[in-house]
Amino acid sequence: MIVIREIDPADLALFDEWYDAFRAGAVAGRSVALVIGREALGYSMRNPSPVKARIAVGAFENDRVLGAMLYEYRLTDNLDTVEVEIDVPPEHRRRGIGTALWQWAVTRTAQLGRTIVQTELGVPSEPWPGAIFAERLGFVTEHVEEQLVVPLPFDEVRLDELRESAGRLSGYRLTSWAGVCPAEHLQAYADLHTAMDQDVPTGGMTREVVPWTVSKLEANELRLNRNYLALVTMAHTEAGEPAGYTLMYLPRADADHAQQDDTLVLREHRGHNLGMHLKLANLDQLSNHRTTQRHLHTWTALTNTAMRKINTHFGFHPVEQHRELELRL
Ligand SMILES: CC(C)(COP(=O)(O)OP(=O)(O)OC[C@H]1O[C@@H](n2cnc3c(N)ncnc32)[C@H](O)[C@@H]1OP(=O)(O)O)[C@@H](O)C(=O)NCCC(=O)NCCS
C-alpha cells in the first residue's frame, strides 16, 4: 500500500532517500535538466525562511520512498497560492503514486485556505508524461519559456567577436560584484529587482508583485549566498542613475551547472545595446569564478524577441520548453 507523509528534513538519511527519488523523477529523459541541489534544498528546509514554507512529502511503500513532492507556499504575499512539484522515478510510474501525492496537495491546500496551485514543467519532447499528467489533473499552461544552454568554458573567440561588435559603451558605467550586493548599491539594486518583477513576462500566471525593500533584499541575499555565488553587473548612467543589471548564479555544490538569471534594462534606457554590454561584463566575471561548470542555462519567453536575439548571439541553443501551469481548486 502507498502511504503519503511529510518528511522531517532533519532526518538526514530519510531526506537523502527522498531527494534521490525527487531527482531521479525530475531528470528522467531530459538531457540537461537543472534541479535544485541536495545541499541547497536541504539547507533551505532545515533552516526555514520567514517568507516561504517548503515541505518535502514522500510516497512510501514498506518504508521505501517511491515518489516525491516538493510543496511550497509564500508566507507574506501571494497568500492564495501554493506551488507543487511531483516527481516519480520512471520505474515506479503508472501505479497511481503521482496521483496519491497530488491528493495530499489538494487536502493541504484546502486546509491552508488557498485556492491556486502552480507548477512548472520541463518538456524536452512530445508527448511528455508530466504534461499529460498535469493536464489530466486540470492544470492549464499559462506561460511558456524556452530553456537554453551554452557550453562552458565560454568560447573565447566568440567572446572577442561579441566584444568587438558591441563597440564601446557610452553614457553608462558598469559595476560588477560577486556575492552579496555592496552597501552603496543596495537601494538601487532593490528598485531594479522590483522593476524586474513588474516587467518580466509571466503570461496568465497569477502573481502578486510586492516591491523589494533593502532589508528584504539583504535577508534574501544572505540566505542565497550560502548555497549560490551570485555574479552581478549593474549599469548606471554617468549621472549615477541605475539603468539595468544582469545576474548569474553558480550553485556552490553543483560541479556542472551555472545559471543566467535576471537581465533587465529599464525602459527608458533600452536601445543602447546595454543588455549586450551587461552580459559581456558578467561573462568576464564568470571566467574568473568558474571552476568546473560545463553548462550555462537561461530561460526566455517565446515572445521576448530582444532577449532571444541576444541569446542567439551568445551561442545559446534551446534544450527544452519550460512551462508554467496553474489550476484553481
Ligand atoms: C508526471 C508524473 C509525476 C506521474 O507520476 P505517476 O506516478 O506515473 O502518476 P500516476 O500513476 O498517478 O498517473 C496518473 C495518470 O496520469 C496520466 N499519465 C501519467 N503518465 C503518463 C504517460 N507516460 N502517458 C500517458 N498518460 C500518463 C495517466 O492518465 C495516468 O493514469 P493511468 O495510469 O490510470 O492511465 C511522473 O511521470 C514524473 O515524475 N514525471 C517527471 C516530473 C513531472 O513532470 N512532474 C509533473 C509536474 S508536477
Ligand as a Chemical Component Dictionary entry (heavy atoms), coordinates in Angstrom:
data_LIG
# 
_chem_comp.id                   LIG 
_chem_comp.type                 NON-POLYMER 
_chem_comp.pdbx_formal_charge   0 
_chem_comp.three_letter_code    LIG 
# 
loop_
_chem_comp_atom.comp_id 
_chem_comp_atom.atom_id 
_chem_comp_atom.alt_atom_id 
_chem_comp_atom.type_symbol 
_chem_comp_atom.charge 
_chem_comp_atom.model_Cartn_x 
_chem_comp_atom.model_Cartn_y 
_chem_comp_atom.model_Cartn_z 
_chem_comp_atom.pdbx_ordinal 
LIG C1  C1  C 0 4.110  13.119 -14.001 1  
LIG C2  C2  C 0 4.493  12.034 -13.004 2  
LIG C3  C3  C 0 4.649  12.671 -11.636 3  
LIG C4  C4  C 0 3.362  10.990 -12.974 4  
LIG O1  O1  O 0 3.643  10.051 -11.933 5  
LIG P1  P1  P 0 2.881  8.639  -11.892 6  
LIG O2  O2  O 0 3.147  8.052  -10.554 7  
LIG O3  O3  O 0 3.231  7.857  -13.105 8  
LIG O4  O4  O 0 1.356  9.119  -11.989 9  
LIG P2  P2  P 0 0.039  8.222  -11.910 10 
LIG O5  O5  O 0 0.415  6.767  -11.948 11 
LIG O6  O6  O 0 -0.729 8.685  -10.748 12 
LIG O7  O7  O 0 -0.662 8.630  -13.285 13 
LIG C5  C5  C 0 -1.912 9.282  -13.320 14 
LIG C6  C6  C 0 -2.404 9.455  -14.739 15 
LIG O8  O8  O 0 -1.606 10.408 -15.457 16 
LIG C7  C7  C 0 -1.577 10.036 -16.851 17 
LIG N1  N1  N 0 -0.206 9.700  -17.238 18 
LIG C8  C8  C 0 0.901  9.701  -16.438 19 
LIG N2  N2  N 0 1.980  9.354  -17.146 20 
LIG C9  C9  C 0 1.580  9.122  -18.410 21 
LIG C10 C10 C 0 2.222  8.731  -19.613 22 
LIG N3  N3  N 0 3.552  8.477  -19.643 23 
LIG N4  N4  N 0 1.495  8.601  -20.738 24 
LIG C11 C11 C 0 0.176  8.817  -20.725 25 
LIG N5  N5  N 0 -0.512 9.184  -19.596 26 
LIG C12 C12 C 0 0.179  9.331  -18.475 27 
LIG C13 C13 C 0 -2.458 8.809  -16.975 28 
LIG O9  O9  O 0 -3.754 9.255  -17.233 29 
LIG C14 C14 C 0 -2.362 8.206  -15.576 30 
LIG O10 O10 O 0 -3.446 7.386  -15.238 31 
LIG P3  P3  P 0 -3.415 5.831  -15.718 32 
LIG O11 O11 O 0 -2.086 5.263  -15.328 33 
LIG O12 O12 O 0 -4.539 5.251  -14.934 34 
LIG O13 O13 O 0 -3.636 5.847  -17.181 35 
LIG C15 C15 C 0 5.817  11.335 -13.446 36 
LIG O14 O14 O 0 5.706  10.943 -14.796 37 
LIG C16 C16 C 0 7.031  12.208 -13.304 38 
LIG O15 O15 O 0 7.666  12.240 -12.238 39 
LIG N6  N6  N 0 7.411  12.975 -14.353 40 
LIG C17 C17 C 0 8.540  13.917 -14.291 41 
LIG C18 C18 C 0 8.230  15.135 -13.416 42 
LIG C19 C19 C 0 6.977  15.870 -13.844 43 
LIG O16 O16 O 0 6.814  16.195 -14.996 44 
LIG N7  N7  N 0 6.095  16.153 -12.864 45 
LIG C20 C20 C 0 4.815  16.793 -13.106 46 
LIG C21 C21 C 0 4.806  18.195 -12.697 47 
LIG S1  S1  S 0 4.333  18.465 -11.056 48 
# 
loop_
_chem_comp_bond.comp_id 
_chem_comp_bond.atom_id_1 
_chem_comp_bond.atom_id_2 
_chem_comp_bond.value_order 
_chem_comp_bond.pdbx_ordinal 
LIG C1  C2  SING 1  
LIG C2  C3  SING 2  
LIG C2  C4  SING 3  
LIG C2  C15 SING 4  
LIG C4  O1  SING 5  
LIG O1  P1  SING 6  
LIG P1  O2  DOUB 7  
LIG P1  O3  SING 8  
LIG P1  O4  SING 9  
LIG O4  P2  SING 10 
LIG P2  O5  DOUB 11 
LIG P2  O6  SING 12 
LIG P2  O7  SING 13 
LIG O7  C5  SING 14 
LIG C5  C6  SING 15 
LIG C6  O8  SING 16 
LIG C6  C14 SING 17 
LIG O8  C7  SING 18 
LIG C7  N1  SING 19 
LIG C7  C13 SING 20 
LIG N1  C8  SING 21 
LIG N1  C12 SING 22 
LIG C8  N2  DOUB 23 
LIG N2  C9  SING 24 
LIG C9  C10 SING 25 
LIG C9  C12 DOUB 26 
LIG C10 N3  SING 27 
LIG C10 N4  DOUB 28 
LIG N4  C11 SING 29 
LIG C11 N5  DOUB 30 
LIG N5  C12 SING 31 
LIG C13 O9  SING 32 
LIG C13 C14 SING 33 
LIG C14 O10 SING 34 
LIG O10 P3  SING 35 
LIG P3  O11 DOUB 36 
LIG P3  O12 SING 37 
LIG P3  O13 SING 38 
LIG C15 O14 SING 39 
LIG C15 C16 SING 40 
LIG C16 O15 DOUB 41 
LIG C16 N6  SING 42 
LIG N6  C17 SING 43 
LIG C17 C18 SING 44 
LIG C18 C19 SING 45 
LIG C19 O16 DOUB 46 
LIG C19 N7  SING 47 
LIG N7  C20 SING 48 
LIG C20 C21 SING 49 
LIG C21 S1  SING 50 
# 
